[in-house]
Amino acid sequence: MASLKKLMMSAAAIAAAFVAQPLELTAQVAPDRGAAALGSVLAGIGTTSRVLTVAAHPDDEDTPMIAWLAKGRHVETAYLSLTRGDGGQNLIGNELGEALGAIRTQELLAARRIDGATQYFTRAYDFGFSKNAEETYQHWPKDSILGDVVRVVRAYRPHVMIAFFSGTPRDGHGHHQVSGLLAREAYDLAGDTVRFPVKDFGVPWTPQKFYRSARQTPDSATLRVNTGEYDALLGRSYYEIAAESRSQHKSQGFGVLQRKGVIWGYLSREASRVGPADARSERSLFDGVDTTWAPLRAQLPASAQPVLDSALSTVRDARAAYRADAPAPMVPILAQALRQFRTVRGSWRSGPPLLIAGPPGSPSSVARRPADAAPAALWDALSTTEERTERALVLAAGVVVEATAPRATFPAREPVKQAVNDSLPVTVTVFNRGTTPVLLRNASVFGLGLRPGETGDLTVAPDSAATLNRWAVAFVSNSPWWRVYGRKQQDWFQAPIDARHEEQHQEERASIVQARLEIAGQSVAVNTPVVYRYADPIKGDMQVPVSAVPGITINLASVMEYIRAGVPVERYIPVRIQSSYPHETTVSVQLELPAGLKADSTERVRTLAADGSTILQFRVRGMVKEGQQQLVALALHDGAMSTSGAYLINYDHITPMRLYGASGMYLSAVNVKIPPRARVGYIAGVGDKGIEALEQLDIAVEKIEPSMVSATNLSRFTSIVVGPRAYEASEALVRNNPRLLEYARQGGTLVVQYGAQNMNALPGITPYPLQWAPRAARVTMETAPVTVLQPTHPLLTFPNRIGAVDWEGWAQERATYMPSTIDKRYTSLLRMNDPDEPANDGALLVAPVGKGRYVYVTLALFRQLPAGVPGAARLLANLVGGGVVLQ
C-alpha cells in the first residue's frame, strides 16, 4: 500500500479521466513541405553554427530571435527551459501541476515544429511564482540544476549562448532570474572537468560567446537583427513564423498577431572569448567565431579533405539545379553529395561520446572515447550536414511514408499476457511521387520488434506505392519519461538527464516506424509515427497517434474529493475500466474503503469487449472521521491486478499524451458546517473546481453559463459565485455583468474570484473602483502568516469560525493578483504578505451593494480546492452562505 500511496501522490494533480477520452485527435506534423521545405533545407546544408538559448518556462523564449536564427540563417538552434511550466495557470482546461506541465511541454514541441528549433529541459519543477532567486534556490538545489544546464551545454555544444533574462531582480520572477544566472554560470563552467567531471556531465565544451536578450532594454543592445525580414521561399517573415510558434502556448493565453514589416530583435553581448573587444562594433552574432569549413577541414585526415571539398561543391551544384516545380534533376546530385559526406564522416570510427545517465542511485557513465574519435565540432557539423542532405534527398525524390494501424491503442506486454494476438498490425506504405525508382529495403517499428521472416526489398516505381505489413509489440507504455521516477522533495524530477533532447525522448516512447530506403544508390531512413486514421464528417482527415497502454486501466472520477466528517454520508463512486486488448476480457473490480465506509457490494465483475470500456457505480455509505482518507480501486483480470489509471491529455494544437497514476483517490474529510437554505449559482472560471467542491460539501449548486445570465432567474440563488479569471475567458460574462451587480443590489451575495491585470481594462466590472499594478501583488509563500482584520465579520464566523488551523496546509501560494488601489467602500478582512514585503489587505474584500453584498476574493482557492485543503472548504462554505445571513 505504501508504493500505491506514492503513486497516488504523484498523480494528485491529474484530473478525472471519465470525460476526457475522445477519439478526435490530430497527429502533429511539420508545417513546411514540398518546394518550400526542400528549398529551405537545401539552403541550410553546410551551415555549421549552433546557438543555445536559455530561460525558465515554456513561453519565455524569444521566438522571433529563434525563428530568425533557425529559419532565416539555418543555424542549429535550441531552447533550454529550466521547467515545464507545471506551476502556471491554465486557460484552456482544468489541468494543473504535472498535468499542466505535460500540456506545456507539448506546446513547446508544437512551437519548435514551427520555428525549427530543438527543445531541452532540466529537472526543475515549476513550484509556482517566486519573487527572487533566493526563494527559488530554497526549492531547487542550485548545484543540481546548474549541473543539468552544463550537461545540456556539453551535449549540444553551442558556439553561442543567449540568456533571455538578465539574472537580476528586474526579471520579475525568481525562476526568470535564476535562469539568467545559471545560463552565465554554465557558459563559464562548461569546460571545467574538476567541478563537473566527464563521467557525470559529459565531454567538456567551451562556448565562444554569451549574449542576453535586450528586448526589454533596447538601448543596452550591442546587436540588433530584423526578425521581420521576409523569406520569399516560405512566403512569410520570420516574425510571422515566430508569432505562429508563440501562439501555440494556448494554455497561457499567448496568442499574438502575425505582424508584418521591420521588427527589430535586440541582444547585448556580455562575455566573449573571441571577436572584437568592443561589443558595439560587432556586425554579427558570430563575429570572431569561424563558422566556415576551413578550421574543420584542417582537422580532417589528408585523404578526406578533397572529398569534403567535392561534397561542398556538389551541394552548390544541387542548389544551382533547384527548381520548385521540377526537383527530380537534383536527386542524383544530392545522392552524390550524401555519399561524399558519409565518406568524410567515415574517416573516424565514432564521434565524441555522449553522456548516458542511469536511473537515480546508479552511477552515470560515458562511453570510452576511441583514440581515433572525431573532434566534437567537426563531428557535429558533419552529422548535421548529413542529416540535412538526407532530408533534401527524400524531399527531392517525392517520397512519403505512412504507417497506419486499425485502432488507436494496443496493450503493452505484461508477464502473464504473452499471447501473439495482443500485438498490433501496422501497415507501412511508401509513396513514390517523384520520377526516380526507390527501393524499400525494410521497415521496422522502433523498439517494438519484428516477427520472424519480415523483409522488404521492394521496388517502388515512380507514381506508385508499395506496402509492407508489420507488427507492433510494446513492453512499456507511452508515458512521459520525466515522471517515471517521481519528484524529489516535490521540487525537482528524479528522471536522469542525458544527452538527448526532448524530441528524442518523446520519439523513444512513441510508436514510430523507420523505413529503410535506397534512393539513387544511397540508403536513407525515414521515420514516421504510427497513426489510426479516419474521416471525421466535420474535421476531415483525423490521425490519432497510436499508443501502447496497459492492457486494463482503472480510473476513479478524481484524485481528491471533499467529504464531510462526522456526519452520515452517501456517495456514488463511479469507476471506469478500459481494455486495450483485441479480445474479450473479464475484469473483477473491488474497492478498498477507509474505516467507516461500506460499499453496496464488495466486487463487480464485467466482461469487456475488445477495446471496450464501462463505468461501474458503487454506492458508498457511512461516516468518516476528520482527516485525509484513502480509497483505492483494483481490477483483477487473468490472474493479474491493475492499479493504474490513465488520463488522456487531448487538445487540438498539441500531440496527445497519457499520464498514469494509481487508481485511487483521497477523501479530504472536513469538519465543516454548511449554511442553511443555501442555493448557489456558479459561473465557472479558468481551472476552476469550485462547483465540484460545493457539491461534495452537500451545498446545492447550479452552473450558470455566462451567455445565459440575462435569461436566468437569479433571485432563486442565495449567492452567485464567479470563478477565477472568468471575465478574461468570457466576453459574454463581461456583457452580462450589470445583471450580476443588479442581483447584488436586490439583496444577493455576489462572490467574485480573482482576475488578472486585465481587470483594469474593464471599468464597471466591480461595483466600486479597484486598480491593479502592472505587476500585481501576490503572496507566494503558502505558509505566510495571515492576520484577521475583522474577526467578528459574518464571512469569517458563519457557519464556520475561521481560525489559525484553517490557514495550515495551503498549496503553492496564499493569494494572487491582489489589487493595489482599493476603494474605501470595501472592507478588508485579511492581511498577509511575503517576508520582507509590506502588508497587503487585498486578499478578501467585501462591500455593501444596495440590499446585498459584493465579495472579491484573491485567495488562491483554485489551487486549494483541488488539493483538498480543509480551510479552503470551510471558507468557501462561509462565502456562499453570506446571502443567507442577510435574510
C-alpha positions, 0 to 999 in steps of 0.5 A, a space after each residue: 500500500 505504501 508504493 500505491 500511496 506514492 503513486 497516488 501522490 504523484 498523480 494528485 494533480 491529474 484530473 478525472 479521466 471519465 470525460 476526457 477520452 475522445 477519439 478526435 485527435 490530430 497527429 502533429 506534423 511539420 508545417 513546411 513541405 514540398 518546394 518550400 521545405 526542400 528549398 529551405 533545407 537545401 539552403 541550410 546544408 553546410 551551415 555549421 553554427 549552433 546557438 543555445 538559448 536559455 530561460 525558465 518556462 515554456 513561453 519565455 523564449 524569444 521566438 522571433 530571435 529563434 525563428 530568425 536564427 533557425 529559419 532565416 540563417 539555418 543555424 542549429 538552434 535550441 531552447 533550454 527551459 529550466 521547467 515545464 511550466 507545471 506551476 502556471 495557470 491554465 486557460 484552456 482546461 482544468 489541468 494543473 501541476 504535472 498535468 499542466 506541465 505535460 500540456 506545456 511541454 507539448 506546446 513547446 514541441 508544437 512551437 519548435 515544429 514551427 520555428 525549427 528549433 530543438 527543445 531541452 529541459 532540466 529537472 526543475 519543477 515549476 513550484 509556482 511564482 517566486 519573487 527572487 532567486 533566493 526563494 527559488 534556490 530554497 526549492 531547487 538545489 542550485 548545484 543540481 540544476 546548474 549541473 543539468 544546464 552544463 550537461 545540456 551545454 556539453 551535449 549540444 555544444 553551442 558556439 553561442 549562448 543567449 540568456 533571455 533574462 538578465 539574472 537580476 531582480 528586474 526579471 520579475 520572477 525568481 525562476 526568470 532570474 535564476 535562469 539568467 544566472 545559471 545560463 552565465 554560470 554554465 557558459 563559464 563552467 562548461 569546460 571545467 572537468 574538476 567541478 563537473 567531471 566527464 563521467 557525470 556531465 559529459 565531454 567538456 565544451 567551451 562556448 565562444 560567446 554569451 549574449 542576453 536578450 535586450 528586448 526589454 532594454 533596447 538601448 543596452 543592445 550591442 546587436 540588433 537583427 530584423 526578425 521581420 525580414 521576409 523569406 520569399 521561399 516560405 512566403 512569410 517573415 520570420 516574425 510571422 513564423 515566430 508569432 505562429 510558434 508563440 501562439 501555440 502556448 494556448 494554455 497561457 493565453 499567448 496568442 499574438 498577431 502575425 505582424 508584418 514589416 521591420 521588427 527589430 530583435 535586440 541582444 547585448 553581448 556580455 562575455 566573449 572569448 573571441 571577436 572584437 573587444 568592443 561589443 558595439 562594433 560587432 556586425 554579427 552574432 558570430 563575429 570572431 567565431 569561424 563558422 566556415 569549413 576551413 578550421 574543420 577541414 584542417 582537422 580532417 585526415 589528408 585523404 578526406 579533405 578533397 572529398 569534403 571539398 567535392 561534397 561542398 561543391 556538389 551541394 552548390 551544384 544541387 542548389 544551382 539545379 533547384 527548381 520548385 516545380 521540377 526537383 527530380 534533376 537534383 536527386 542524383 546530385 544530392 545522392 552524390 553529395 550524401 555519399 561524399 559526406 558519409 565518406 568524410 564522416 567515415 574517416 573516424 570510427 565514432 564521434 565524441 561520446 555522449 553522456 548516458 545517465 542511469 536511473 537515480 542511485 546508479 552511477 552515470 557513465 560515458 562511453 570510452 572515447 576511441 583514440 581515433 574519435 572525431 573532434 566534437 565540432 567537426 563531428 557535429 557539423 558533419 552529422 548535421 550536414 548529413 542529416 540535412 542532405 538526407 532530408 533534401 534527398 527524400 524531399 527531392 525524390 517525392 517520397 512519403 511514408 505512412 504507417 497506419 494501424 486499425 485502432 488507436 491503442 494496443 496493450 503493452 506486454 505484461 508477464 502473464 499476457 504473452 499471447 501473439 494476438 495482443 500485438 498490433 498490425 501496422 501497415 507501412 506504405 511508401 509513396 513514390 511521387 517523384 520520377 526516380 525508382 526507390 527501393 524499400 529495403 525494410 521497415 521496422 517499428 522502433 523498439 517494438 520488434 519484428 516477427 520472424 521472416 519480415 523483409 522488404 526489398 521492394 521496388 517502388 516505381 515512380 507514381 506508385 506505392 508499395 506496402 509492407 505489413 508489420 507488427 507492433 509489440 510494446 513492453 512499456 507504455 507511452 508515458 512521459 519519461 520525466 515522471 517515471 521516477 517521481 519528484 524529489 522533495 516535490 521540487 525537482 524530477 528524479 528522471 536522469 538527464 542525458 544527452 538527448 533532447 526532448 524530441 528524442 525522448 518523446 520519439 523513444 516512447 512513441 510508436 514510430 516506424 523507420 523505413 529503410 530506403 535506397 534512393 539513387 544508390 544511397 540508403 536513407 531512413 525515414 521515420 514516421 509515427 504510427 497513426 489510426 486514421 479516419 474521416 471525421 464528417 466535420 474535421 476531415 482527415 483525423 490521425 490519432 497517434 497510436 499508443 501502447 497502454 496497459 492492457 486494463 486501466 482503472 480510473 476513479 472520477 478524481 484524485 481528491 474529493 471533499 467529504 464531510 466528517 462526522 456526519 452520515 454520508 452517501 456517495 456514488 463512486 463511479 469507476 471506469 475500466 478500459 481494455 486495450 486488448 483485441 479480445 474479450 476480457 473479464 475484469 473483477 473490480 473491488 474497492 478498498 474503503 477507509 474505516 467507516 465506509 461500506 460499499 453496496 457490494 464488495 466486487 463487480 465483475 464485467 466482461 469487456 469487449 475488445 477495446 471496450 470500456 464501462 463505468 461501474 457505480 458503487 454506492 458508498 455509505 457511512 461516516 468518516 472521521 476528520 482527516 485525509 482518507 484513502 480509497 483505492 480501486 483494483 481490477 483483477 483480470 487473468 490472474 493479474 491486478 491493475 492499479 493504474 489509471 490513465 488520463 488522456 491529455 487531448 487538445 487540438 494544437 498539441 500531440 496527445 499524451 497519457 499520464 498514469 497514476 494509481 487508481 485511487 483517490 483521497 477523501 479530504 474529510 472536513 469538519 465543516 458546517 454548511 449554511 442553511 437554505 443555501 442555493 448557489 449559482 456558479 459561473 465557472 472560471 479558468 481551472 476552476 473546481 469550485 462547483 465540484 467542491 460545493 457539491 461534495 460539501 452537500 451545498 446545492 449548486 447550479 452552473 450558470 453559463 455566462 451567455 445565459 445570465 440575462 435569461 436566468 432567474 437569479 433571485 432563486 440563488 442565495 449567492 452567485 459565485 464567479 470563478 477565477 479569471 472568468 471575465 478574461 475567458 468570457 466576453 459574454 460574462 463581461 456583457 452580462 455583468 450589470 445583471 450580476 451587480 443588479 442581483 447584488 443590489 436586490 439583496 444577493 451575495 455576489 462572490 467574485 474570484 480573482 482576475 488578472 491585470 486585465 481587470 483594469 481594462 474593464 471599468 464597471 466590472 466591480 461595483 466600486 473602483 479597484 486598480 491593479 499594478 502592472 505587476 500585481 501583488 501576490 503572496 507566494 509563500 503558502 505558509 505566510 502568516 495571515 492576520 484577521 482584520 475583522 474577526 467578528 465579520 459574518 464571512 469569517 464566523 458563519 457557519 464556520 469560525 475561521 481560525 489559525 488551523 484553517 490557514 495550515 496546509 495551503 498549496 503553492 501560494 496564499 493569494 494572487 493578483 491582489 489589487 493595489 488601489 482599493 476603494 474605501 467602500 470595501 472592507 478588508 478582512 485579511 492581511 498577509 504578505 511575503 517576508 520582507 514585503 509590506 502588508 497587503 489587505 487585498 486578499 478578501 474584500 467585501 462591500 455593501 451593494 444596495 440590499 446585498 453584498 459584493 465579495 472579491 476574493 484573491 485567495 488562491 482557492 483554485 489551487 486549494 480546492 483541488 488539493 483538498 485543503 480543509 480551510 479552503 472548504 470551510 471558507 468557501 462554505 462561509 462565502 456562499 452562505 453570506 446571502 443567507 445571513 442577510 435574510 
